[in-house]
Amino acid sequence: MSGERPKKILILAAAPKDAARLRLDEEVREIQAGLERAKRREQFEIISRWAVRSEDLRRALLDCEPDIVHFSGHGMRTEGLALEDKSGNVKFASGEALAGLFKLFVGKVECVLLNACYSEAQAEAIFPYVDYVIGMNQAVGDQAALAFAVGFYDALGAGRSVEEAYAFGCSAIDFESVLERLTPVLKKRTSAAPKPSPVPVPPSPIEPEPIRLETPEGQVPLGSPFYVDRPPIEAECYDTIVKPGALIRVKAARQMGKTSLMMRILAHAQAQGCRSVPVYCQEAEGEIFASLDQFLQWFCATIAEELGLDADVELFWRRGSLGSKRKCTNYMQQVILAAASSPLVLGLDEVDLVFQHLKIAQEFFALLRAWHERGKNDPVWQKLRLVIVHSKEVYIPLDMHQSPFNVGVPIELPEFTLEQVEGLAQCHGLRLSPEQVTELVAMVGGHPYLVRVALYDLARQRRSLAQWLQVAPTQEGPYYDHLRRHLLNLQGSPNLVQAMRQVIATRSPVQIGSDEAFQLRSMGLVKFQGNAVVPLCDLYCQYFRNHLN
């Protein structure tokens, strides 16, 4: 890293006001401090630009002629890097747009570091025109982003190469967070010469690496390329959960991605220094719901076990004659919250199961609301943050001042858009035309599970799209179990059967009873249009016409 003039490091920071807040100033400050104390500090010059817009990016590259470009901020897998518009809101810069810009600086920019979530796609687009590009293949928290930047520039300041500096940055992340230890991806151009114009080239004898498909069931694993961001939901959740006493309510029909989102919120909180514990209500055996006392003991014991605490819940419960709710509150305060200085984020998944036990539901949810109210003033309870996940409408009778379902930040997961379905198809190695994407979405809607099953089936080349559309709503299709479960649930209620018959009898919106409308929506079979409902997709329309009439 030597030359006649100092290496110029251009740091570009963007923090749109409608995105989650990041500690960008701290990142820039630590980079500057690290290089100032480096033994080769005279070989570097740092230039920073804030609140970067697309025109600012272009002008900075022209005016500063940097050797290294460092972007710090937000990123989305399909949309690109989050720059700012004239109002300070998000304006995404796609990989294609970035590639077109850096193509104009071939041989001038040596390294680009994209210190933003899901920036691997943009790095992939840029690296044919830059010697070294570093991107992130999943969400990256403030701590991990800061650790990588400091480790990277410490090594550069000590005279190490870009590849060695990358390794030092990864090592720094390892010390901060196991979850994100392999997030950075280094892409290296084999030659410093500009990439030639495309010319016909004989096919390579080397087969491309096959797409590694994921079975479309259950939650989408952290770091999976098959998870689809639904802006601005993730950013809003990440920004909320780091606030004292936060409460997020995630509601959507089954298999819409609620648990996948919850796990990402917990992972983000953990990356910010919180303790995160998922509580799966479906893991509670039937006898756990025999009484409120048993349920609250199970709840406390589950959290303690996940945190690795040795505190004996049964022994704690035997102390004194206080009621179950008071004992549970004392255990949370004295054992769980007071024992550590870091906040605790609880993700309560599938709380619909508690709705089935009226007495327990009334007392338990009133208790959660009381804890949330304590967090408004009590520093100990401000450490507790809640993510409550459910699919059904809340029919349990709760006083508005005792319910956690009318406070906090409500999140309703929408269906995928056409663009998101197209991007997910590309992740599966499929190249569908806009017309084919439209046909697919007409059949399954934007329902995440239905879309993933369709793309998984097509990616394995079992059928063409035309053949697949014919068999999808039949017993032969890939949705047999899914459709059969819905049919059995409907047949358990004559009112729901009659309501669903009304809905599928016409293609126009239909008004049905409000209870039936909300139940069918909770099942994910219909969607609202004003006060009326329509089938979610043709799949349900065709299947239930054959099996309910």
PAFILO-31990 format. One record per residue (C-alpha): residue in three letters; x, z, y. Coordinates in steps of 0.2 Angstrom, whole numbers, plus 2048, in hexadecimal, padded with zeros to 3 digits. Example, Ala and Ser with C-alpha at 12.3 -4.5 7.8 and 13.67 -1.06 7.14 Angstrom:
// PAFILO-31990
ALA83E8277EA/SER8448247FB/
//
This chain:
// PAFILO-31990
MET800800800/SER80D7FB80D/GLY80D7ED81A/GLU8117E982C/ARG8027F1833/PRO7F77FF82D/LYS7EA7FC820/LYS7D97FC829/ILE7CB806820/LEU7BA802827/ILE7AD80F823/LEU79B80A825/ALA78E817824/ALA77B815824/ALA76E823823/PRO75D81B826/LYS75182882D/ASP74482381F/ALA750827811/ALA75783780A/ARG764840815/LEU77683E80F/ARG785848815/LEU78E83881C/ASP79784182A/GLU79F84D81D/GLU7A583E812/VAL7AD835821/ARG7B5845827/GLU7BD849816/ILE7C4838815/GLN7CC839826/ALA7D384A822/GLY7DA845811/LEU7E3836819/GLU7E9840828/ARG7F384C81C/ALA7F883E810/LYS80B83A80F/ARG808828814/ARG7FB82B821/GLU80381F82D/GLN7FF811822/PHE7EC813825/GLU7E0811833/ILE7CE817831/ILE7C080E83B/SER7AE815839/ARG79D80D83D/TRP78D81783D/ALA77B81283B/VAL780801835/ARG7757F2836/SER7787E182E/GLU77F7DA83E/ASP78A7E9840/LEU7917E682F/ARG7957D4833/ARG79D7D8844/ALA7A77E783D/LEU7AF7DB830/LEU7B37CE83D/ASP7B97DA84B/CYS7C37E7840/GLU7CA7DB833/PRO7CA7EA826/ASP7D57EA816/ILE7C97F780E/VAL7B67F8811/HIS7AD80880D/PHE79A80980D/SER79281A80C/GLY77F81C80B/HIS770818800/GLY76E80A7F3/MET7618037E8/ARG7647FA7D7/THR75A7EA7DC/GLU7587EB7EE/GLY76A7EE7F4/LEU7737F9800/ALA76880280D/LEU76E7FD81E/GLU76380182E/ASP7587F6838/LYS7567F784B/SER749806849/GLY75581083E/ASN74B80C82E/VAL75180581D/LYS7567F381D/PHE75E7EE80C/ALA76D7E380A/SER76C7D97FA/GLY77B7D67EF/GLU7787C37F2/ALA7797C6805/LEU7897D1803/ALA7917C47F8/GLY78E7B6805/LEU7967C1813/PHE7A57C7809/LYS7A87B5803/LEU7AC7B1815/PHE7BB7BE814/VAL7C37B9804/GLY7D57BE805/LYS7D37CA813/VAL7C97D980C/GLU7D37E17FE/CYS7C77EE7F8/VAL7B47F37FA/LEU7AE8047F5/LEU79B8057F5/ASN7988187F4/ALA7858177F2/CYS7788187E3/TYR77680A7D8/SER7837FF7E1/GLU78B7F77D1/ALA77F7E87D3/GLN7867E57E5/ALA7987E87DF/GLU7957DB7D2/ALA78F7CE7DF/ILE79E7D27EA/PHE7AD7D37DF/PRO7B07C07DD/TYR7B67C07EF/VAL7BF7D17F0/ASP7CD7D77E5/TYR7C67E87E2/VAL7B37EE7E3/ILE7AD7FF7DE/GLY79A8027DC/MET78F8107D4/ASN78580C7C4/GLN77881A7C7/ALA7728277D4/VAL7818307DC/GLY77E8417E5/ASP7878477F5/GLN7948517EB/ALA7998437DF/ALA79A8367ED/LEU7A58427F7/ALA7B08477E9/PHE7B38347E4/ALA7B782F7F6/VAL7C383E7F9/GLY7CC83B7E8/PHE7CD8287EB/TYR7D58297FD/ASP7E08387F8/ALA7E882D7EB/LEU7E981E7F7/GLY7F1829804/ALA7FE82E7F7/GLY80381C7F4/ARG7F98197E4/SER7F18087E0/VAL7DE8057E2/GLU7DC8067CF/GLU7E58167CF/ALA7DB81D7DE/TYR7CB8187D4/ALA7D18237C5/PHE7D58317D1/GLY7C38307D9/CYS7BB8307C7/SER7C683F7C3/ALA7BF8487D3/ILE7AD8457CD/ASP7B184C7BC/PHE7B585D7C5/GLU7A585D7CF/SER7978567C3/VAL7978527B1/LEU7878487B4/GLU78F83B7BF/ARG7A083B7B8/LEU7A08287B3/THR7958227C1/PRO7A38177CB/VAL7A68067C4/LEU7B67FC7C9/LYS7B57E97CA/LYS7C67E07CB/ARG7C87CE7D0/THR7D57C67C5/SER7DD7BB7D3/ALA7DE7BD7E6/ALA7DA7AB7E8/PRO7C97A67EE/LYS7BC7A27E1/PRO7BB78F7DF/SER7AB7867E1/PRO7A07847D2/VAL7A57767C7/PRO79F7717B5/VAL7A877C7A9/PRO7A777A796/PRO79E78978E/SER7A979878A/PRO7AC79B777/ILE7AA7AD77B/GLU7987B3779/PRO7927BE787/GLU78F7D0784/PRO77D7D277E/ILE7717DC788/ARG76F7EE782/LEU75D7F1781/GLU755802782/THR745806777/PRO737808784/GLU73181977F/GLY73282A788/GLN73B82D797/VAL74882079E/PRO75A82979C/LEU76482D7AB/GLY77081F7AF/SER7658127A6/PRO7658017AE/PHE7538007A9/TYR74D80D7B5/VAL7448057C4/ASP74480E7D5/ARG73480E7DE/PRO7398107F0/PRO73681B7FA/ILE7318277EC/GLU74282B7E5/ALA74A82D7F6/GLU73C8387FC/CYS73D8437EC/TYR7508457EE/ASP74E84A800/THR7418577FD/ILE7488607EE/VAL7578667F7/LYS74C86F803/PRO749882801/GLY7398867F8/ALA7358737F5/LEU72686E7EA/ILE72485C7E4/ARG7148577DA/VAL7168477D0/LYS7058407C9/ALA7028307C0/ALA6FA82A7B0/ARG70482C79F/GLN71382179D/MET71581D7AF/GLY7268257B1/LYS7228367B6/THR72F83F7AB/SER73C8327AF/LEU73A8367C1/MET73A8487BF/MET74B8487B5/ARG75383E7C3/ILE74D84A7D0/LEU7548587C6/ALA76584F7C3/HIS76684B7D6/ALA76385E7DA/GLN7708637CD/ALA77C8567D6/GLN7788607E6/GLY77D8707DE/CYS76D8777D8/ARG76887D7C7/SER75C8727BE/VAL7508767B0/PRO74386B7A8/VAL7348747A0/TYR72A86A794/CYS719871792/GLN717866782/GLU72487177A/ALA71988077A/GLU710884769/GLY6FE887768/GLU70089A767/ILE70989A777/PHE6F9897780/ALA6F08A6777/SER6F28B0787/LEU6F98B0798/ASP7068BD793/GLN70D8B2785/PHE70D8A3790/LEU7178AB79E/GLN7238B3792/TRP7268A178A/PHE72889A79C/CYS7358A77A1/ALA73E8A6790/THR73F893791/ILE7478937A2/ALA7548A179E/GLU75989878E/GLU75C888798/LEU7668917A4/GLY77089A796/LEU76B8AB79C/ASP76B8BA78F/ALA75D8C3797/ASP7518CA78A/VAL73F8C4791/GLU7368CF784/LEU7408DF789/PHE73D8DB79C/TRP72A8D9798/ARG7298EA790/ARG72E8F37A0/GLY7208FB7A9/SER70E8F77A9/LEU70D8E97B6/GLY7038DA7B2/SER70A8CA7AA/LYS70A8C07BB/ARG7148CE7C3/LYS7208D07B5/CYS7238BD7B5/THR7268BD7C8/ASN7328CC7C6/TYR73C8C37B8/MET73D8B37C3/GLN7438BD7D2/GLN74F8CA7CA/VAL7568C07BB/ILE7548AD7BF/LEU7568AC7D2/ALA7608BB7D8/ALA76D8B87CA/ALA7748A97D3/SER7778A27E4/SER7728907E0/PRO76088A7E1/LEU7568877D1/VAL74C8787CF/LEU73E8797C1/GLY7368697BB/LEU72686D7B3/ASP72185E7A8/GLU71085A7A1/VAL7078697A9/ASP6F78607A4/LEU6F886A793/VAL6F687A79D/PHE6E68737A4/GLN6DE874793/HIS6DF888794/LEU6D588C7A3/LYS6D989E7A4/ILE6EC89B7A3/ALA6EB88C7AE/GLN6E28967BC/GLU6EF8A47BC/PHE6FE89A7B9/PHE6FB88D7C7/ALA6F689B7D3/LEU7078A47CF/LEU7118947D2/ARG7088927E3/ALA70C8A57E7/TRP71E8A17E4/HIS71E8927EF/GLU71689C7FD/ARG7248AA7FB/GLY73189C7FD/LYS72B89980F/ASN7338AA814/ASP73C8B2806/PRO74E8AC804/VAL74E8B07F2/TRP73F8A67EE/GLN7458977F9/LYS7518947EB/LEU74388F7E0/ARG73E87D7E1/LEU7308757D6/VAL72C8647CF/ILE71A8647C7/VAL7168557BC/HIS7048517B6/SER6FA8427B2/LYS6E88487B3/GLU6DD84D7C2/VAL6DD8607C4/TYR6CC8657BF/ILE6D08787BD/PRO6C78837CA/LEU6D48897D6/ASP6D28917E7/MET6DB8857F4/HIS6E68937F9/GLN6EB8967E6/SER6EE8847E1/PRO6FF87C7E1/PHE6F786B7E0/ASN6F386A7F3/VAL70486F7F9/GLY7158687F9/VAL7198557F8/PRO70D84B7EE/ILE71483C7E4/GLU70982F7DC/LEU7138227D2/PRO70D8107D5/GLU70E8017C9/PHE71D7F67CA/THR71D7E87D6/LEU7207D67D1/GLU7317D77D8/GLN7357E67CE/VAL72E7DF7BE/GLU7397CF7C1/GLY7497DA7C4/LEU7457E47B4/ALA7437D47AA/GLN7557CF7B0/CYS75B7E07AA/HIS7547DB799/GLY75E7CA79A/LEU74E7C079D/ARG74C7B27AA/LEU73A7B17AD/SER7337A57BA/PRO7287AC7C8/GLU7197A57BF/GLN71D7AD7AF/VAL7207BE7B8/THR70E7BC7BF/GLU7077B87AE/LEU70F7C77A6/VAL70A7D37B4/ALA6F87CC7B3/MET6F87D27A1/VAL7007E37A2/GLY6FF7E77B5/GLY70E7F07BC/HIS70C7FE7AF/PRO71E8037AC/TYR71C807799/LEU7127F7796/VAL71F7ED7A0/ARG72E7F4797/VAL7257F1785/ALA7227DF78A/LEU7347DB791/TYR73B7E4782/ASP7317DA776/LEU7357CA77F/ALA7487CE780/ARG7497CF76D/GLN7427BD76D/ARG7347C1761/ARG7287B676A/SER7277AA779/LEU71E7B1788/ALA70F7A6784/GLN70E7AC772/TRP7107BE778/LEU7027BD785/GLN6F67B8776/VAL6FA7C676B/ALA6FD7D4777/PRO6EB7DA778/THR6E87D9765/GLN6EC7E4756/GLU6FB7D9753/GLY7037DC764/PRO7107E9769/TYR7037F5771/TYR6F97F9761/ASP6FC80B761/HIS6FB80D774/LEU6EA804775/ARG6E380D765/ARG6E781E76D/HIS6DD81977D/LEU6CF813772/LEU6CE823769/ASN6CE82D779/LEU6C0823780/GLN6B6825770/GLY6B7837772/SER6AC836782/PRO69C82C782/ASN69C82D795/LEU6AE825796/VAL6A9817789/GLN69A813794/ALA6A48137A4/MET6B280879C/ARG6A57FC796/GLN69F7FA7A8/VAL6B07F77AF/ILE6B57E97A2/ALA6A47E17A3/THR6A97D87B3/ARG6B97D37BD/SER6B27DA7CD/PRO6B57ED7D2/VAL6A77F87CB/GLN6A18097D1/ILE69F8167C3/GLY69E8297C3/SER6AB8327CC/ASP6B083D7BE/GLU6B282E7B2/ALA6BB8247BF/PHE6C88327C1/GLN6CA8357AE/LEU6CC8227AB/ARG6D98217B9/SER6E28307B2/MET6E38277A1/GLY6EA8187AA/LEU6DC80C7A5/VAL6D68087B7/LYS6DB8087C9/PHE6D180B7D8/GLN6CC7FE7E5/GLY6C38087F2/ASN6B68127EA/ALA6B58067DB/VAL6C08037CC/VAL6C77F47C3/PRO6D17F37B2/LEU6E37F77B4/CYS6E77E67AC/ASP6E17D87A1/LEU6E97E1791/TYR6DC7EF793/CYS6CE7E3798/GLN6D07D8789/TYR6D37E677C/PHE6C47F1781/ARG6B87E2782/ASN6BC7DF76F/HIS6BB7F276A/LEU6AE7FA775/ASN6A07ED775/
//
